[in-house]
Amino acid sequence: MITRLHRTIAVLALAASMNAMAQQTPAPATPPKQGELLDRVVAIVNKQLILESDVNQEMRFAEIQPFRIARGGTPYEQAMNRLIDRTLVYQQALEQQLEPVTDEEVDAELEQLKKQLSECQIYKCSATENGWKEFLSQYGITEQEMREHWRQRMTVLHFIEQRFRSGASITDEQISEYYEKTLVPEVKARGGTPPPLEQISSRISEVLLQQQVSAMLQDWLKSLREQGSVRIFKDGEVAP
């Protein structure tokens, strides 16, 4: 189920990566050194703070992703929007009290990720634990941060599967229309021969299903932003 949804989440830019902010235990406060910059609040999502360090960490997580789809704005703005959207979804997922993602499920997903990362082969991530730690350290990420990040990501995927995919449906007419108006012209434009419809109808259905889920999720996220309390602070603006 999770593997099937990877492509959908990538399209929504929700594939990139879950932040562990919701489950992190804050460290004891220590007085800043003279001249040291304090972490600042850059957004509040339904009373949950998003710090500048969270956005910076999100950008580091995004660098690790094997498949990324660029969105409008700077990398910082993209990371900010991903964090806001995922925070909204994660808050909803927690309210539903879904069955927790197990350590075994996280391990299995991370093993698949290691195989997709070509750079990971240099560090022999799958063969040794130290290799994986060394690879992550190049991005300023600890092994524990990566595990919590992936656990939250999987929680969101489970939630989206439950809420949206069960309500999506594709008709034979939609499949035929996509085949005739989209797939066939594209294949012919590349000089190829389109495969028979019956041979790829299931793949077309999956593509259309992903598009439908994407549209429903985007509309829902827009509604959550409008109904909830989302505030973004500009440079120099101080959170209350």
Backbone torsions as a table, in degrees:
resi	resn	phi	psi	omega
1	MET	NA	-46.8	-178.7
2	ILE	-64.3	-43.8	-179.3
3	THR	-59.5	-40.7	-178.7
4	ARG	-62.8	-29.4	-176.5
5	LEU	-89.8	-7.7	-177.7
6	HIS	-55.0	-43.5	-176.5
7	ARG	-66.7	-38.4	179.3
8	THR	-62.1	-46.4	-178.0
9	ILE	-66.5	-34.9	177.1
10	ALA	-61.7	-42.7	179.7
11	VAL	-60.4	-35.8	-178.1
12	LEU	-86.9	-1.2	-175.9
13	ALA	60.0	32.8	175.8
14	LEU	-109.0	2.2	178.0
15	ALA	-78.6	-32.3	170.6
16	ALA	-51.6	-96.5	-157.3
17	SER	-166.2	139.3	179.4
18	MET	-86.4	140.7	178.5
19	ASN	-94.7	144.4	-176.0
20	ALA	-86.6	18.4	-172.3
21	MET	-62.4	-32.0	-174.1
22	ALA	-71.8	-22.5	-175.7
23	GLN	-116.1	3.6	-178.4
24	GLN	-75.0	141.3	173.8
25	THR	-95.7	118.3	-176.7
26	PRO	-62.6	140.8	178.4
27	ALA	-75.1	155.7	178.0
28	PRO	-57.5	137.4	-177.9
29	ALA	-69.6	136.8	175.9
30	THR	-127.4	144.2	-178.6
31	PRO	-61.0	134.8	179.0
32	PRO	-69.5	147.6	175.7
33	LYS	-70.6	158.7	-179.6
34	GLN	-60.9	127.7	179.8
35	GLY	86.0	-4.7	-179.0
36	GLU	-80.5	136.0	-179.6
37	LEU	-82.7	132.1	176.9
38	LEU	-80.2	148.6	172.3
39	ASP	-64.7	142.8	-177.3
40	ARG	-122.9	154.6	176.3
41	VAL	-78.6	125.6	-179.5
42	VAL	-108.2	-16.3	177.8
43	ALA	-162.2	155.4	173.2
44	ILE	-127.8	125.4	-179.3
45	VAL	-119.5	104.2	-178.3
46	ASN	49.8	51.7	177.3
47	LYS	74.2	0.2	176.7
48	GLN	-96.1	127.7	-176.3
49	LEU	-81.6	140.7	168.6
50	ILE	-116.1	120.6	-177.1
51	LEU	-94.8	162.0	177.1
52	GLU	-61.1	-35.1	178.1
53	SER	-65.4	-31.1	176.1
54	ASP	-64.9	-42.5	-180.0
55	VAL	-65.9	-43.1	178.6
56	ASN	-62.1	-40.4	177.9
57	GLN	-66.2	-38.0	177.9
58	GLU	-60.7	-38.6	177.8
59	MET	-65.4	-36.0	177.8
60	ARG	-68.4	-40.2	176.6
61	PHE	-62.1	-39.5	-178.7
62	ALA	-62.8	-32.4	179.5
63	GLU	-65.0	-27.1	-178.6
64	ILE	-79.1	-27.9	-174.6
65	GLN	-57.7	131.0	-179.9
66	PRO	-71.1	-26.3	-179.6
67	PHE	-130.0	120.8	-179.7
68	ARG	-133.2	142.9	176.9
69	ILE	-116.0	121.7	-176.7
70	ALA	-71.0	144.6	174.8
71	ARG	-119.7	174.4	-179.4
72	GLY	-68.1	156.9	178.2
73	GLY	94.4	176.2	178.8
74	THR	-74.6	163.4	176.0
75	PRO	-54.8	-36.2	178.9
76	TYR	-65.8	-44.4	179.4
77	GLU	-65.4	-38.4	177.3
78	GLN	-61.8	-45.1	179.9
79	ALA	-63.5	-40.8	178.6
80	MET	-60.1	-47.3	-179.1
81	ASN	-65.1	-38.6	177.4
82	ARG	-62.3	-43.0	-179.7
83	LEU	-63.3	-42.8	179.9
84	ILE	-63.4	-48.1	-179.5
85	ASP	-61.7	-45.6	-177.6
86	ARG	-68.9	-33.1	176.5
87	THR	-63.7	-42.9	177.9
88	LEU	-61.0	-45.5	-179.7
89	VAL	-66.8	-43.4	-177.6
90	TYR	-64.4	-38.3	176.9
91	GLN	-60.5	-41.5	177.6
92	GLN	-66.0	-40.0	-179.6
93	ALA	-62.8	-40.0	179.3
94	LEU	-64.6	-36.4	178.9
95	GLU	-64.7	-30.0	-179.1
96	GLN	-78.1	-11.5	179.1
97	GLN	51.8	54.5	178.2
98	LEU	-67.0	160.0	175.7
99	GLU	-62.7	128.1	-175.5
100	PRO	-60.4	147.3	173.9
101	VAL	-73.3	130.2	-176.1
102	THR	-83.2	162.1	176.3
103	ASP	-61.2	-36.9	-179.8
104	GLU	-64.2	-39.3	178.4
105	GLU	-66.5	-40.1	177.5
106	VAL	-63.4	-44.9	179.3
107	ASP	-57.8	-45.0	-178.3
108	ALA	-63.9	-41.5	179.7
109	GLU	-66.5	-41.8	-179.7
110	LEU	-66.8	-33.4	176.4
111	GLU	-64.1	-39.5	176.6
112	GLN	-64.8	-39.8	178.9
113	LEU	-62.1	-43.5	-179.6
114	LYS	-57.9	-37.7	-179.2
115	LYS	-70.3	-25.5	-178.8
116	GLN	-84.1	-17.3	-176.3
117	LEU	-93.4	107.4	-178.1
118	SER	-61.6	-38.4	179.9
119	GLU	-64.2	-25.5	-178.9
120	CYS	-65.7	-25.9	-179.3
121	GLN	-66.0	-31.5	179.6
122	ILE	-63.0	-38.8	-177.5
123	TYR	-90.5	-0.9	-178.6
124	LYS	54.4	52.6	-175.0
125	CYS	-59.1	-41.0	-177.0
126	SER	-75.3	-26.8	-175.0
127	ALA	-81.5	-36.8	-176.3
128	THR	-133.9	144.3	177.5
129	GLU	-66.9	-37.5	179.1
130	ASN	-64.6	-34.7	177.9
131	GLY	-63.1	-41.6	178.1
132	TRP	-65.2	-43.1	178.9
133	LYS	-63.2	-41.4	-179.6
134	GLU	-65.8	-40.0	177.5
135	PHE	-60.6	-48.5	-178.9
136	LEU	-63.7	-34.7	-177.9
137	SER	-63.4	-25.0	177.7
138	GLN	-64.3	-21.4	179.9
139	TYR	-107.2	7.8	179.4
140	GLY	70.6	32.6	-177.3
141	ILE	-123.4	136.9	176.7
142	THR	-89.8	163.4	179.4
143	GLU	-62.7	-39.8	-179.8
144	GLN	-66.4	-40.9	177.4
145	GLU	-61.2	-39.7	179.6
146	MET	-66.3	-40.7	179.9
147	ARG	-63.9	-45.6	-179.7
148	GLU	-67.3	-38.4	176.1
149	HIS	-57.0	-48.5	-176.8
150	TRP	-71.9	-33.8	178.4
151	ARG	-62.8	-44.2	179.2
152	GLN	-67.4	-38.2	177.5
153	ARG	-59.0	-44.8	179.9
154	MET	-66.4	-35.9	176.9
155	THR	-61.0	-43.0	179.0
156	VAL	-65.3	-40.1	178.7
157	LEU	-62.1	-42.3	177.0
158	HIS	-59.3	-44.4	-177.7
159	PHE	-63.6	-44.9	180.0
160	ILE	-63.8	-39.1	177.6
161	GLU	-58.7	-45.9	-177.9
162	GLN	-68.0	-44.9	-171.0
163	ARG	-78.6	-37.7	-169.6
164	PHE	-111.5	-44.1	-171.8
165	ARG	-65.1	-34.7	-179.7
166	SER	-65.7	-24.2	-179.4
167	GLY	-94.2	-0.5	-179.6
168	ALA	-95.4	143.6	178.5
169	SER	-148.4	147.1	-178.9
170	ILE	-123.8	133.4	-179.6
171	THR	-93.5	163.4	176.8
172	ASP	-62.9	-33.7	179.5
173	GLU	-65.0	-39.7	178.6
174	GLN	-65.8	-39.0	178.5
175	ILE	-64.4	-45.0	179.9
176	SER	-63.9	-40.8	-179.4
177	GLU	-64.7	-42.9	178.5
178	TYR	-63.4	-41.4	-179.8
179	TYR	-61.3	-47.6	-174.2
180	GLU	-76.5	-38.3	-172.7
181	LYS	-96.9	-18.4	-177.1
182	THR	-119.8	-59.5	-173.2
183	LEU	-66.7	-50.8	-177.4
184	VAL	-58.8	-49.8	178.7
185	PRO	-59.5	-38.6	-178.9
186	GLU	-66.6	-42.6	-179.8
187	VAL	-65.9	-43.0	179.9
188	LYS	-66.1	-35.4	179.5
189	ALA	-63.7	-26.5	177.8
190	ARG	-91.9	6.0	178.3
191	GLY	81.2	15.2	-178.6
192	GLY	-99.4	177.4	177.9
193	THR	-110.5	119.1	-178.6
194	PRO	-61.3	135.7	176.3
195	PRO	-71.1	158.8	178.3
196	PRO	-59.6	146.8	-178.2
197	LEU	-57.1	-43.7	-176.9
198	GLU	-64.2	-20.7	-178.8
199	GLN	-77.8	-29.3	-175.5
200	ILE	-123.9	12.4	-177.6
201	SER	-59.4	-37.8	-179.6
202	SER	-67.0	-36.5	178.1
203	ARG	-69.0	-39.4	176.9
204	ILE	-63.1	-41.8	178.8
205	SER	-59.5	-40.5	179.2
206	GLU	-65.0	-42.2	178.3
207	VAL	-61.5	-47.4	-179.5
208	LEU	-65.3	-35.4	178.2
209	LEU	-65.4	-41.4	177.7
210	GLN	-62.6	-42.5	179.1
211	GLN	-62.4	-41.0	-179.4
212	GLN	-66.1	-44.2	177.9
213	VAL	-63.5	-40.4	179.1
214	SER	-59.7	-45.4	-179.0
215	ALA	-64.5	-43.5	179.9
216	MET	-64.2	-41.0	-179.1
217	LEU	-67.3	-40.6	178.9
218	GLN	-63.1	-43.1	178.2
219	ASP	-63.0	-40.1	-179.1
220	TRP	-67.3	-41.4	177.9
221	LEU	-62.7	-40.0	177.5
222	LYS	-61.8	-41.7	178.7
223	SER	-65.2	-40.9	178.7
224	LEU	-62.3	-40.4	179.4
225	ARG	-64.1	-37.9	-177.9
226	GLU	-74.4	-38.2	-177.0
227	GLN	-81.8	-33.2	-177.4
228	GLY	-85.1	-170.3	179.2
229	SER	-113.9	101.6	179.1
230	VAL	-120.8	120.6	178.7
231	ARG	-130.2	129.2	178.6
232	ILE	-110.1	132.1	-177.8
233	PHE	-100.2	132.0	178.3
234	LYS	-79.8	166.8	177.4
235	ASP	-56.7	130.6	178.9
236	GLY	89.9	-16.1	179.1
237	GLU	-84.3	133.4	-176.1
238	VAL	-101.4	133.9	178.2
239	ALA	-68.5	143.7	-179.8
240	PRO	-68.1	NA	NA
